[in-house]
Amino acid sequence: MNMTFRWYGRNNDTVNLENIQQIPDVKGIVWALHHKPAGDVWEKEEIQSELEYIQSFGFHGEVVESVNVHESIKLGNEERDFYIENYKQTIRNLGEFGVKVICYNFMPIFDWTRTELYKELPDGSTALFYEKLKVDNLDPQELIDTVAAASDLTLPGWEPEKLARIKELFEAYKEIGESDLWRNLGYFLHEILPVAEEAGIKMAIHPDDPPWSIFGLPRIMTGRESLEKLLAISDSPSNGITFCTGSLGANPANDMVKLAAEFAGRSPFAHIRNVKIYENGDFIETSHLTSDGSINIKGVVKELSDIQYEGYVRPDHGRHIWDEKCRPGYGLYDRALGIMYLHGLWDAYQSEKRGNSNVSNS
């Protein structure tokens, strides 16, 4: 298990690399060029500068999250080939500097969606919250305004240049259903996977968050059947999954332990976090502790331990605790606690496999 920590860069994060150095056994930084609009080529000089800075603190930068996919590719319109060629060049450039995994998603318009970014939990901490009824009855512009007002930092998936075109994009997606989106994803993958193989990079698609349709937009990466369908598009070793327990796990029909057993081997990258799901379809993000949420984090880590998982892992969204002022979901303290919980589970399961009688089963 190669533990990593997501970081938004020198000028766009409240957490710095000196902070992350103090979390035990974090080997790598998950990074991106967040100032680059979707569709632009990531130039070698920019990549080199960011990686050299990350490496100067003793971290590797082998995972990029994300190289965003331009909406023209998802829509399959006449501009897609231009943006696919740009994407290929970015893959080549990243491979030249030792990047091993690119996380991406294929969600139309919106990336992750929440209705409240600082919902208070019973312990006084706050966390990202999704209220199903509100989303079902909300105008998309209201959601955009809510998110934009909640943070001074740019939020990936909610880039201003994309949101400025919101009406135009909704109009374009009126003609796009799930089968169209699958077809466009297949076209994209058949184009880029040979380039990724040559570059030594695994492409790892992130599940939809949440894993169901919102605002009438198609969503296709939602559960077991879709993961199987994604892998059936191509048997390329570069065609993989970002195994995200929080995104898939927001749907209680997705048994994350069973999915880990089935798909961890095709997941070069894993996001491990917990959510508490309510009967009405709402959910809130909790600490990583298994008993705090609805996802069996202990069981997921055991499955990873059983196969001696060597992929990259990071704690995902954390709570905002101890009065920390930070990017929604991406503070230092709760993600550091999450890492130590994951380390503890991993160490216990590994010791158990070695027959170490000094490790408690509690």
MARPAVEX-862810 format. One record per residue (C-alpha): residue number from 1; x, y, z; residue in one letter. Coordinates in Angstrom, 3 decimals. Layout:
! residues N
{num: NUM; xx: X; yy: Y; zz: Z; residuo: a}
...
! end
This chain:
! residues 362
{num: 1; xx: 0.000; yy: 0.000; zz: 0.000; residuo: m}
{num: 2; xx: 1.589; yy: 3.235; zz: -1.178; residuo: n}
{num: 3; xx: 0.125; yy: 5.991; zz: 1.015; residuo: m}
{num: 4; xx: -0.363; yy: 9.398; zz: -0.598; residuo: t}
{num: 5; xx: -1.973; yy: 12.752; zz: 0.216; residuo: f}
{num: 6; xx: -3.864; yy: 15.024; zz: -2.165; residuo: r}
{num: 7; xx: -2.463; yy: 18.548; zz: -2.392; residuo: w}
{num: 8; xx: -3.708; yy: 21.501; zz: -4.447; residuo: y}
{num: 9; xx: -0.465; yy: 23.368; zz: -4.983; residuo: g}
{num: 10; xx: 1.610; yy: 26.175; zz: -3.581; residuo: r}
{num: 11; xx: -0.952; yy: 28.921; zz: -4.128; residuo: n}
{num: 12; xx: -4.260; yy: 27.100; zz: -3.788; residuo: n}
{num: 13; xx: -4.137; yy: 25.097; zz: -0.553; residuo: d}
{num: 14; xx: -4.174; yy: 25.799; zz: 3.175; residuo: t}
{num: 15; xx: -2.018; yy: 22.706; zz: 3.715; residuo: v}
{num: 16; xx: 1.684; yy: 22.828; zz: 2.887; residuo: n}
{num: 17; xx: 4.183; yy: 20.077; zz: 2.206; residuo: l}
{num: 18; xx: 5.982; yy: 20.740; zz: 5.482; residuo: e}
{num: 19; xx: 2.725; yy: 19.799; zz: 7.249; residuo: n}
{num: 20; xx: 2.331; yy: 16.613; zz: 5.226; residuo: i}
{num: 21; xx: 5.924; yy: 15.559; zz: 5.981; residuo: q}
{num: 22; xx: 4.888; yy: 15.128; zz: 9.619; residuo: q}
{num: 23; xx: 2.271; yy: 12.448; zz: 8.817; residuo: i}
{num: 24; xx: 3.988; yy: 9.064; zz: 9.183; residuo: p}
{num: 25; xx: 4.737; yy: 7.008; zz: 6.077; residuo: d}
{num: 26; xx: 3.165; yy: 9.265; zz: 3.472; residuo: v}
{num: 27; xx: 5.205; yy: 8.447; zz: 0.398; residuo: k}
{num: 28; xx: 3.651; yy: 10.564; zz: -2.323; residuo: g}
{num: 29; xx: 1.705; yy: 13.682; zz: -3.213; residuo: i}
{num: 30; xx: -1.339; yy: 13.437; zz: -5.455; residuo: v}
{num: 31; xx: -1.197; yy: 16.609; zz: -7.506; residuo: w}
{num: 32; xx: -2.409; yy: 18.412; zz: -10.622; residuo: a}
{num: 33; xx: -1.893; yy: 21.644; zz: -12.512; residuo: l}
{num: 34; xx: -5.107; yy: 23.095; zz: -11.190; residuo: h}
{num: 35; xx: -4.754; yy: 26.355; zz: -13.069; residuo: h}
{num: 36; xx: -4.950; yy: 24.566; zz: -16.448; residuo: k}
{num: 37; xx: -8.371; yy: 24.653; zz: -18.127; residuo: p}
{num: 38; xx: -9.757; yy: 21.306; zz: -19.278; residuo: a}
{num: 39; xx: -8.495; yy: 20.581; zz: -22.769; residuo: g}
{num: 40; xx: -5.192; yy: 22.461; zz: -22.541; residuo: d}
{num: 41; xx: -1.892; yy: 20.613; zz: -22.922; residuo: v}
{num: 42; xx: 0.165; yy: 20.360; zz: -19.742; residuo: w}
{num: 43; xx: 3.547; yy: 21.633; zz: -20.860; residuo: e}
{num: 44; xx: 6.763; yy: 19.901; zz: -19.812; residuo: k}
{num: 45; xx: 8.178; yy: 22.970; zz: -18.081; residuo: e}
{num: 46; xx: 5.088; yy: 23.275; zz: -15.857; residuo: e}
{num: 47; xx: 5.146; yy: 19.592; zz: -14.980; residuo: i}
{num: 48; xx: 8.846; yy: 19.631; zz: -14.188; residuo: q}
{num: 49; xx: 8.545; yy: 22.687; zz: -11.949; residuo: s}
{num: 50; xx: 5.728; yy: 21.194; zz: -9.870; residuo: e}
{num: 51; xx: 7.357; yy: 17.776; zz: -9.574; residuo: l}
{num: 52; xx: 10.733; yy: 19.156; zz: -8.581; residuo: e}
{num: 53; xx: 9.068; yy: 21.121; zz: -5.791; residuo: y}
{num: 54; xx: 7.178; yy: 18.026; zz: -4.558; residuo: i}
{num: 55; xx: 10.287; yy: 15.857; zz: -4.756; residuo: q}
{num: 56; xx: 12.340; yy: 18.417; zz: -2.826; residuo: s}
{num: 57; xx: 10.321; yy: 17.410; zz: 0.250; residuo: f}
{num: 58; xx: 11.092; yy: 13.721; zz: -0.253; residuo: g}
{num: 59; xx: 7.768; yy: 12.765; zz: -1.850; residuo: f}
{num: 60; xx: 7.102; yy: 11.099; zz: -5.178; residuo: h}
{num: 61; xx: 4.581; yy: 12.645; zz: -7.562; residuo: g}
{num: 62; xx: 3.541; yy: 9.488; zz: -9.396; residuo: e}
{num: 63; xx: -0.234; yy: 10.103; zz: -9.217; residuo: v}
{num: 64; xx: -2.055; yy: 12.965; zz: -10.928; residuo: v}
{num: 65; xx: -5.629; yy: 13.835; zz: -9.992; residuo: e}
{num: 66; xx: -7.006; yy: 14.944; zz: -12.299; residuo: s}
{num: 67; xx: -6.359; yy: 15.589; zz: -15.955; residuo: v}
{num: 68; xx: -9.861; yy: 16.837; zz: -16.642; residuo: n}
{num: 69; xx: -11.705; yy: 15.621; zz: -19.726; residuo: v}
{num: 70; xx: -13.098; yy: 18.409; zz: -21.904; residuo: h}
{num: 71; xx: -16.886; yy: 18.496; zz: -22.263; residuo: e}
{num: 72; xx: -16.554; yy: 18.169; zz: -26.051; residuo: s}
{num: 73; xx: -15.132; yy: 14.671; zz: -25.533; residuo: i}
{num: 74; xx: -18.016; yy: 13.673; zz: -23.270; residuo: k}
{num: 75; xx: -20.514; yy: 15.161; zz: -25.712; residuo: l}
{num: 76; xx: -18.781; yy: 13.527; zz: -28.699; residuo: g}
{num: 77; xx: -19.056; yy: 16.666; zz: -30.814; residuo: n}
{num: 78; xx: -16.936; yy: 17.835; zz: -33.744; residuo: e}
{num: 79; xx: -14.274; yy: 19.359; zz: -31.475; residuo: e}
{num: 80; xx: -13.500; yy: 16.198; zz: -29.536; residuo: r}
{num: 81; xx: -10.605; yy: 14.970; zz: -31.699; residuo: d}
{num: 82; xx: -8.720; yy: 18.228; zz: -31.119; residuo: f}
{num: 83; xx: -9.080; yy: 17.873; zz: -27.347; residuo: y}
{num: 84; xx: -8.243; yy: 14.162; zz: -27.429; residuo: i}
{num: 85; xx: -4.970; yy: 14.965; zz: -29.215; residuo: e}
{num: 86; xx: -4.206; yy: 17.504; zz: -26.492; residuo: n}
{num: 87; xx: -4.973; yy: 14.865; zz: -23.869; residuo: y}
{num: 88; xx: -2.605; yy: 12.406; zz: -25.541; residuo: k}
{num: 89; xx: 0.193; yy: 14.955; zz: -25.477; residuo: q}
{num: 90; xx: -0.409; yy: 15.608; zz: -21.793; residuo: t}
{num: 91; xx: -0.164; yy: 11.853; zz: -21.132; residuo: i}
{num: 92; xx: 3.142; yy: 11.706; zz: -23.012; residuo: r}
{num: 93; xx: 4.515; yy: 14.701; zz: -21.123; residuo: n}
{num: 94; xx: 3.515; yy: 13.299; zz: -17.731; residuo: l}
{num: 95; xx: 4.987; yy: 9.902; zz: -18.568; residuo: g}
{num: 96; xx: 8.304; yy: 11.532; zz: -19.418; residuo: e}
{num: 97; xx: 8.537; yy: 12.746; zz: -15.806; residuo: f}
{num: 98; xx: 7.668; yy: 9.451; zz: -14.141; residuo: g}
{num: 99; xx: 3.930; yy: 9.782; zz: -13.540; residuo: v}
{num: 100; xx: 2.382; yy: 6.300; zz: -13.190; residuo: k}
{num: 101; xx: -1.362; yy: 6.949; zz: -12.688; residuo: v}
{num: 102; xx: -3.801; yy: 9.533; zz: -14.047; residuo: i}
{num: 103; xx: -7.149; yy: 9.774; zz: -12.268; residuo: c}
{num: 104; xx: -9.968; yy: 11.200; zz: -14.405; residuo: y}
{num: 105; xx: -13.749; yy: 11.180; zz: -14.487; residuo: n}
{num: 106; xx: -16.452; yy: 11.229; zz: -17.129; residuo: f}
{num: 107; xx: -19.224; yy: 13.097; zz: -15.274; residuo: m}
{num: 108; xx: -21.181; yy: 15.590; zz: -17.403; residuo: p}
{num: 109; xx: -20.836; yy: 19.246; zz: -16.322; residuo: i}
{num: 110; xx: -20.693; yy: 18.687; zz: -12.555; residuo: f}
{num: 111; xx: -17.987; yy: 16.798; zz: -10.741; residuo: d}
{num: 112; xx: -18.778; yy: 15.933; zz: -7.097; residuo: w}
{num: 113; xx: -22.051; yy: 17.412; zz: -5.849; residuo: t}
{num: 114; xx: -23.020; yy: 18.462; zz: -2.327; residuo: r}
{num: 115; xx: -25.719; yy: 20.768; zz: -0.993; residuo: t}
{num: 116; xx: -23.804; yy: 21.934; zz: 2.080; residuo: e}
{num: 117; xx: -20.047; yy: 22.150; zz: 2.564; residuo: l}
{num: 118; xx: -19.946; yy: 22.722; zz: 6.326; residuo: y}
{num: 119; xx: -22.792; yy: 20.695; zz: 7.824; residuo: k}
{num: 120; xx: -22.382; yy: 20.293; zz: 11.577; residuo: e}
{num: 121; xx: -22.014; yy: 16.792; zz: 12.987; residuo: l}
{num: 122; xx: -23.035; yy: 15.813; zz: 16.554; residuo: p}
{num: 123; xx: -19.416; yy: 16.163; zz: 17.777; residuo: d}
{num: 124; xx: -19.223; yy: 19.784; zz: 16.601; residuo: g}
{num: 125; xx: -17.067; yy: 19.130; zz: 13.551; residuo: s}
{num: 126; xx: -18.409; yy: 19.938; zz: 10.086; residuo: t}
{num: 127; xx: -18.405; yy: 17.983; zz: 6.842; residuo: a}
{num: 128; xx: -19.692; yy: 17.803; zz: 3.290; residuo: l}
{num: 129; xx: -23.410; yy: 16.947; zz: 3.141; residuo: f}
{num: 130; xx: -25.788; yy: 15.819; zz: 0.392; residuo: y}
{num: 131; xx: -29.513; yy: 16.454; zz: 0.812; residuo: e}
{num: 132; xx: -31.349; yy: 14.386; zz: -1.776; residuo: k}
{num: 133; xx: -34.677; yy: 16.230; zz: -1.723; residuo: l}
{num: 134; xx: -32.923; yy: 19.565; zz: -2.183; residuo: k}
{num: 135; xx: -30.995; yy: 18.332; zz: -5.221; residuo: v}
{num: 136; xx: -34.159; yy: 16.794; zz: -6.658; residuo: d}
{num: 137; xx: -35.892; yy: 20.178; zz: -6.477; residuo: n}
{num: 138; xx: -33.007; yy: 22.599; zz: -6.941; residuo: l}
{num: 139; xx: -32.205; yy: 24.745; zz: -9.937; residuo: d}
{num: 140; xx: -28.569; yy: 23.977; zz: -10.936; residuo: p}
{num: 141; xx: -27.705; yy: 27.685; zz: -10.786; residuo: q}
{num: 142; xx: -28.717; yy: 27.783; zz: -7.118; residuo: e}
{num: 143; xx: -26.294; yy: 24.952; zz: -6.394; residuo: l}
{num: 144; xx: -23.519; yy: 26.741; zz: -8.271; residuo: i}
{num: 145; xx: -24.113; yy: 29.914; zz: -6.272; residuo: d}
{num: 146; xx: -24.116; yy: 27.960; zz: -2.988; residuo: t}
{num: 147; xx: -20.802; yy: 26.247; zz: -3.732; residuo: v}
{num: 148; xx: -19.162; yy: 29.414; zz: -5.077; residuo: a}
{num: 149; xx: -20.069; yy: 31.363; zz: -1.949; residuo: a}
{num: 150; xx: -18.735; yy: 28.721; zz: 0.422; residuo: a}
{num: 151; xx: -15.033; yy: 28.820; zz: -0.389; residuo: s}
{num: 152; xx: -12.417; yy: 31.347; zz: -1.465; residuo: d}
{num: 153; xx: -10.355; yy: 28.551; zz: -3.034; residuo: l}
{num: 154; xx: -11.046; yy: 27.151; zz: -6.481; residuo: t}
{num: 155; xx: -12.872; yy: 23.829; zz: -6.302; residuo: l}
{num: 156; xx: -11.906; yy: 21.165; zz: -8.878; residuo: p}
{num: 157; xx: -14.883; yy: 20.157; zz: -10.964; residuo: g}
{num: 158; xx: -16.430; yy: 23.584; zz: -10.416; residuo: w}
{num: 159; xx: -14.079; yy: 25.626; zz: -12.582; residuo: e}
{num: 160; xx: -15.393; yy: 29.141; zz: -13.393; residuo: p}
{num: 161; xx: -14.772; yy: 28.794; zz: -17.139; residuo: e}
{num: 162; xx: -17.056; yy: 25.749; zz: -17.241; residuo: k}
{num: 163; xx: -19.754; yy: 27.121; zz: -14.973; residuo: l}
{num: 164; xx: -19.935; yy: 30.294; zz: -17.071; residuo: a}
{num: 165; xx: -21.254; yy: 28.065; zz: -19.887; residuo: r}
{num: 166; xx: -23.774; yy: 26.219; zz: -17.745; residuo: i}
{num: 167; xx: -26.896; yy: 26.984; zz: -19.804; residuo: k}
{num: 168; xx: -25.124; yy: 26.157; zz: -23.056; residuo: e}
{num: 169; xx: -23.877; yy: 22.838; zz: -21.644; residuo: l}
{num: 170; xx: -27.267; yy: 21.806; zz: -20.286; residuo: f}
{num: 171; xx: -28.737; yy: 22.479; zz: -23.709; residuo: e}
{num: 172; xx: -26.072; yy: 20.324; zz: -25.359; residuo: a}
{num: 173; xx: -26.662; yy: 17.420; zz: -22.973; residuo: y}
{num: 174; xx: -30.380; yy: 17.296; zz: -23.768; residuo: k}
{num: 175; xx: -29.462; yy: 15.036; zz: -26.684; residuo: e}
{num: 176; xx: -27.081; yy: 12.808; zz: -24.688; residuo: i}
{num: 177; xx: -28.264; yy: 9.708; zz: -22.855; residuo: g}
{num: 178; xx: -26.356; yy: 7.008; zz: -20.996; residuo: e}
{num: 179; xx: -25.723; yy: 4.947; zz: -24.145; residuo: s}
{num: 180; xx: -24.290; yy: 8.027; zz: -25.871; residuo: d}
{num: 181; xx: -22.036; yy: 8.773; zz: -22.920; residuo: l}
{num: 182; xx: -20.788; yy: 5.168; zz: -22.871; residuo: w}
{num: 183; xx: -20.083; yy: 5.347; zz: -26.597; residuo: r}
{num: 184; xx: -18.147; yy: 8.585; zz: -26.183; residuo: n}
{num: 185; xx: -16.162; yy: 7.138; zz: -23.277; residuo: l}
{num: 186; xx: -15.285; yy: 4.118; zz: -25.411; residuo: g}
{num: 187; xx: -14.115; yy: 6.341; zz: -28.257; residuo: y}
{num: 188; xx: -11.956; yy: 8.342; zz: -25.857; residuo: f}
{num: 189; xx: -10.379; yy: 5.263; zz: -24.278; residuo: l}
{num: 190; xx: -9.613; yy: 3.530; zz: -27.563; residuo: h}
{num: 191; xx: -7.776; yy: 6.690; zz: -28.615; residuo: e}
{num: 192; xx: -5.761; yy: 7.344; zz: -25.451; residuo: i}
{num: 193; xx: -5.010; yy: 3.887; zz: -24.031; residuo: l}
{num: 194; xx: -2.283; yy: 2.996; zz: -26.576; residuo: p}
{num: 195; xx: -0.576; yy: 6.300; zz: -25.728; residuo: v}
{num: 196; xx: -0.916; yy: 5.610; zz: -21.994; residuo: a}
{num: 197; xx: 0.632; yy: 2.160; zz: -22.440; residuo: e}
{num: 198; xx: 3.597; yy: 3.638; zz: -24.283; residuo: e}
{num: 199; xx: 4.019; yy: 6.239; zz: -21.537; residuo: a}
{num: 200; xx: 3.848; yy: 3.640; zz: -18.752; residuo: g}
{num: 201; xx: 0.719; yy: 5.236; zz: -17.272; residuo: i}
{num: 202; xx: -2.459; yy: 3.623; zz: -15.951; residuo: k}
{num: 203; xx: -5.677; yy: 5.551; zz: -16.523; residuo: m}
{num: 204; xx: -7.955; yy: 5.238; zz: -13.475; residuo: a}
{num: 205; xx: -11.535; yy: 6.419; zz: -13.908; residuo: i}
{num: 206; xx: -13.215; yy: 7.880; zz: -10.825; residuo: h}
{num: 207; xx: -16.800; yy: 6.785; zz: -10.061; residuo: p}
{num: 208; xx: -19.600; yy: 9.315; zz: -10.264; residuo: d}
{num: 209; xx: -20.180; yy: 11.279; zz: -7.083; residuo: d}
{num: 210; xx: -22.926; yy: 10.676; zz: -6.122; residuo: p}
{num: 211; xx: -23.436; yy: 7.483; zz: -8.149; residuo: p}
{num: 212; xx: -26.782; yy: 8.388; zz: -9.687; residuo: w}
{num: 213; xx: -28.223; yy: 10.895; zz: -12.141; residuo: s}
{num: 214; xx: -28.656; yy: 14.499; zz: -11.015; residuo: i}
{num: 215; xx: -30.466; yy: 17.329; zz: -12.824; residuo: f}
{num: 216; xx: -31.405; yy: 14.892; zz: -15.589; residuo: g}
{num: 217; xx: -27.781; yy: 14.438; zz: -16.651; residuo: l}
{num: 218; xx: -26.576; yy: 10.921; zz: -17.466; residuo: p}
{num: 219; xx: -24.257; yy: 9.206; zz: -14.998; residuo: r}
{num: 220; xx: -22.607; yy: 5.932; zz: -15.970; residuo: i}
{num: 221; xx: -19.929; yy: 4.993; zz: -13.381; residuo: m}
{num: 222; xx: -22.260; yy: 4.005; zz: -10.579; residuo: t}
{num: 223; xx: -21.740; yy: 0.406; zz: -9.427; residuo: g}
{num: 224; xx: -20.641; yy: -3.130; zz: -10.183; residuo: r}
{num: 225; xx: -22.205; yy: -3.418; zz: -13.643; residuo: e}
{num: 226; xx: -20.643; yy: -0.173; zz: -14.793; residuo: s}
{num: 227; xx: -17.205; yy: -1.140; zz: -13.463; residuo: l}
{num: 228; xx: -17.446; yy: -4.401; zz: -15.413; residuo: e}
{num: 229; xx: -18.577; yy: -2.544; zz: -18.517; residuo: k}
{num: 230; xx: -15.694; yy: -0.072; zz: -18.234; residuo: l}
{num: 231; xx: -13.120; yy: -2.855; zz: -18.043; residuo: l}
{num: 232; xx: -14.776; yy: -4.652; zz: -20.970; residuo: a}
{num: 233; xx: -14.164; yy: -1.642; zz: -23.220; residuo: i}
{num: 234; xx: -10.499; yy: -2.583; zz: -23.389; residuo: s}
{num: 235; xx: -8.255; yy: -5.209; zz: -21.835; residuo: d}
{num: 236; xx: -5.357; yy: -2.761; zz: -21.937; residuo: s}
{num: 237; xx: -3.322; yy: -2.817; zz: -18.696; residuo: p}
{num: 238; xx: -3.703; yy: 0.968; zz: -18.761; residuo: s}
{num: 239; xx: -7.496; yy: 0.747; zz: -18.429; residuo: n}
{num: 240; xx: -8.280; yy: 0.893; zz: -14.718; residuo: g}
{num: 241; xx: -10.428; yy: 2.239; zz: -11.906; residuo: i}
{num: 242; xx: -9.983; yy: 4.681; zz: -9.051; residuo: t}
{num: 243; xx: -11.635; yy: 2.655; zz: -6.301; residuo: f}
{num: 244; xx: -13.470; yy: 5.292; zz: -4.263; residuo: c}
{num: 245; xx: -15.343; yy: 3.909; zz: -1.272; residuo: t}
{num: 246; xx: -17.123; yy: 7.184; zz: -0.549; residuo: g}
{num: 247; xx: -18.442; yy: 7.824; zz: -4.046; residuo: s}
{num: 248; xx: -19.653; yy: 4.301; zz: -4.791; residuo: l}
{num: 249; xx: -20.557; yy: 3.707; zz: -1.163; residuo: g}
{num: 250; xx: -23.077; yy: 6.568; zz: -1.076; residuo: a}
{num: 251; xx: -25.442; yy: 4.058; zz: -2.701; residuo: n}
{num: 252; xx: -26.158; yy: 1.368; zz: -0.066; residuo: p}
{num: 253; xx: -26.723; yy: -1.141; zz: -2.879; residuo: a}
{num: 254; xx: -22.965; yy: -1.047; zz: -3.502; residuo: n}
{num: 255; xx: -21.266; yy: -3.467; zz: -1.096; residuo: d}
{num: 256; xx: -17.809; yy: -1.933; zz: -0.912; residuo: m}
{num: 257; xx: -16.126; yy: -4.999; zz: 0.589; residuo: v}
{num: 258; xx: -17.393; yy: -7.226; zz: -2.215; residuo: k}
{num: 259; xx: -16.468; yy: -4.616; zz: -4.814; residuo: l}
{num: 260; xx: -12.971; yy: -4.350; zz: -3.323; residuo: a}
{num: 261; xx: -12.562; yy: -8.107; zz: -3.561; residuo: a}
{num: 262; xx: -13.618; yy: -8.051; zz: -7.198; residuo: e}
{num: 263; xx: -12.040; yy: -4.870; zz: -8.542; residuo: f}
{num: 264; xx: -9.052; yy: -3.883; zz: -6.383; residuo: a}
{num: 265; xx: -6.756; yy: -5.758; zz: -8.736; residuo: g}
{num: 266; xx: -7.772; yy: -3.423; zz: -11.559; residuo: r}
{num: 267; xx: -7.570; yy: -0.311; zz: -9.387; residuo: s}
{num: 268; xx: -4.122; yy: 1.271; zz: -9.366; residuo: p}
{num: 269; xx: -5.459; yy: 4.038; zz: -7.113; residuo: f}
{num: 270; xx: -7.868; yy: 3.957; zz: -4.160; residuo: a}
{num: 271; xx: -9.693; yy: 6.683; zz: -2.260; residuo: h}
{num: 272; xx: -10.767; yy: 5.409; zz: 1.150; residuo: i}
{num: 273; xx: -13.325; yy: 7.384; zz: 3.162; residuo: r}
{num: 274; xx: -16.557; yy: 6.870; zz: 5.035; residuo: n}
{num: 275; xx: -20.069; yy: 8.293; zz: 4.710; residuo: v}
{num: 276; xx: -23.168; yy: 7.948; zz: 6.830; residuo: k}
{num: 277; xx: -26.248; yy: 7.225; zz: 4.717; residuo: i}
{num: 278; xx: -29.762; yy: 8.101; zz: 5.872; residuo: y}
{num: 279; xx: -32.971; yy: 6.292; zz: 4.920; residuo: e}
{num: 280; xx: -34.225; yy: 9.290; zz: 2.921; residuo: n}
{num: 281; xx: -31.176; yy: 9.208; zz: 0.603; residuo: g}
{num: 282; xx: -29.206; yy: 11.977; zz: 2.311; residuo: d}
{num: 283; xx: -25.603; yy: 11.298; zz: 3.269; residuo: f}
{num: 284; xx: -22.863; yy: 13.064; zz: 5.201; residuo: i}
{num: 285; xx: -19.149; yy: 12.469; zz: 5.259; residuo: e}
{num: 286; xx: -17.759; yy: 11.266; zz: 8.583; residuo: t}
{num: 287; xx: -14.406; yy: 10.342; zz: 10.053; residuo: s}
{num: 288; xx: -12.713; yy: 7.363; zz: 8.407; residuo: h}
{num: 289; xx: -13.536; yy: 5.172; zz: 11.431; residuo: l}
{num: 290; xx: -15.745; yy: 2.259; zz: 10.365; residuo: t}
{num: 291; xx: -18.237; yy: 2.697; zz: 13.214; residuo: s}
{num: 292; xx: -18.816; yy: 6.377; zz: 12.396; residuo: d}
{num: 293; xx: -20.373; yy: 5.707; zz: 8.978; residuo: g}
{num: 294; xx: -22.156; yy: 3.212; zz: 6.776; residuo: s}
{num: 295; xx: -19.142; yy: 1.761; zz: 4.952; residuo: i}
{num: 296; xx: -17.118; yy: -1.170; zz: 6.249; residuo: n}
{num: 297; xx: -13.699; yy: 0.472; zz: 5.973; residuo: i}
{num: 298; xx: -12.146; yy: -2.354; zz: 8.018; residuo: k}
{num: 299; xx: -13.426; yy: -4.903; zz: 5.528; residuo: g}
{num: 300; xx: -12.190; yy: -2.905; zz: 2.534; residuo: v}
{num: 301; xx: -8.669; yy: -2.607; zz: 3.951; residuo: v}
{num: 302; xx: -8.668; yy: -6.325; zz: 4.774; residuo: k}
{num: 303; xx: -9.436; yy: -7.117; zz: 1.136; residuo: e}
{num: 304; xx: -6.544; yy: -4.887; zz: 0.066; residuo: l}
{num: 305; xx: -4.259; yy: -6.587; zz: 2.589; residuo: s}
{num: 306; xx: -5.335; yy: -10.053; zz: 1.438; residuo: d}
{num: 307; xx: -4.168; yy: -9.342; zz: -2.115; residuo: i}
{num: 308; xx: -1.058; yy: -7.497; zz: -0.891; residuo: q}
{num: 309; xx: -2.274; yy: -4.351; zz: -2.644; residuo: y}
{num: 310; xx: 0.648; yy: -2.342; zz: -3.999; residuo: e}
{num: 311; xx: -1.329; yy: 0.496; zz: -5.541; residuo: g}
{num: 312; xx: -1.619; yy: 4.080; zz: -4.381; residuo: y}
{num: 313; xx: -4.031; yy: 4.907; zz: -1.547; residuo: v}
{num: 314; xx: -5.107; yy: 8.221; zz: -0.109; residuo: r}
{num: 315; xx: -7.537; yy: 9.265; zz: 2.586; residuo: p}
{num: 316; xx: -10.366; yy: 11.086; zz: 0.919; residuo: d}
{num: 317; xx: -12.598; yy: 13.882; zz: 2.150; residuo: h}
{num: 318; xx: -12.193; yy: 14.616; zz: 5.830; residuo: g}
{num: 319; xx: -14.190; yy: 16.563; zz: 8.373; residuo: r}
{num: 320; xx: -13.211; yy: 20.089; zz: 9.381; residuo: h}
{num: 321; xx: -12.011; yy: 19.733; zz: 12.978; residuo: i}
{num: 322; xx: -10.226; yy: 21.724; zz: 15.697; residuo: w}
{num: 323; xx: -11.322; yy: 25.045; zz: 14.154; residuo: d}
{num: 324; xx: -9.253; yy: 24.457; zz: 11.010; residuo: e}
{num: 325; xx: -9.994; yy: 26.866; zz: 8.158; residuo: k}
{num: 326; xx: -9.468; yy: 24.892; zz: 4.992; residuo: c}
{num: 327; xx: -10.718; yy: 23.821; zz: 1.602; residuo: r}
{num: 328; xx: -14.050; yy: 21.975; zz: 2.011; residuo: p}
{num: 329; xx: -13.259; yy: 18.329; zz: 2.700; residuo: g}
{num: 330; xx: -9.508; yy: 18.804; zz: 2.384; residuo: y}
{num: 331; xx: -8.121; yy: 19.953; zz: 5.690; residuo: g}
{num: 332; xx: -4.964; yy: 18.575; zz: 7.259; residuo: l}
{num: 333; xx: -6.077; yy: 17.214; zz: 10.603; residuo: y}
{num: 334; xx: -8.890; yy: 14.785; zz: 9.830; residuo: d}
{num: 335; xx: -7.155; yy: 13.372; zz: 6.768; residuo: r}
{num: 336; xx: -4.045; yy: 12.796; zz: 8.912; residuo: a}
{num: 337; xx: -6.222; yy: 10.946; zz: 11.435; residuo: l}
{num: 338; xx: -7.663; yy: 8.944; zz: 8.545; residuo: g}
{num: 339; xx: -4.190; yy: 7.942; zz: 7.381; residuo: i}
{num: 340; xx: -3.268; yy: 6.688; zz: 10.836; residuo: m}
{num: 341; xx: -6.490; yy: 4.622; zz: 11.001; residuo: y}
{num: 342; xx: -5.737; yy: 3.089; zz: 7.602; residuo: l}
{num: 343; xx: -2.130; yy: 2.429; zz: 8.622; residuo: h}
{num: 344; xx: -3.342; yy: 0.752; zz: 11.802; residuo: g}
{num: 345; xx: -5.753; yy: -1.526; zz: 9.957; residuo: l}
{num: 346; xx: -3.148; yy: -2.407; zz: 7.349; residuo: w}
{num: 347; xx: -0.443; yy: -3.150; zz: 9.916; residuo: d}
{num: 348; xx: -2.797; yy: -5.322; zz: 11.968; residuo: a}
{num: 349; xx: -3.941; yy: -7.353; zz: 8.956; residuo: y}
{num: 350; xx: -0.385; yy: -7.722; zz: 7.675; residuo: q}
{num: 351; xx: 0.818; yy: -8.907; zz: 11.076; residuo: s}
{num: 352; xx: -2.099; yy: -11.307; zz: 11.298; residuo: e}
{num: 353; xx: -1.076; yy: -12.787; zz: 7.951; residuo: k}
{num: 354; xx: 2.442; yy: -13.285; zz: 9.290; residuo: r}
{num: 355; xx: 1.028; yy: -14.979; zz: 12.379; residuo: g}
{num: 356; xx: 2.209; yy: -12.290; zz: 14.785; residuo: n}
{num: 357; xx: 0.548; yy: -13.223; zz: 18.055; residuo: s}
{num: 358; xx: 1.458; yy: -9.862; zz: 19.608; residuo: n}
{num: 359; xx: -1.197; yy: -8.036; zz: 17.593; residuo: v}
{num: 360; xx: -4.632; yy: -7.780; zz: 19.152; residuo: s}
{num: 361; xx: -7.669; yy: -8.672; zz: 17.070; residuo: n}
{num: 362; xx: -9.671; yy: -5.790; zz: 18.579; residuo: s}
! end
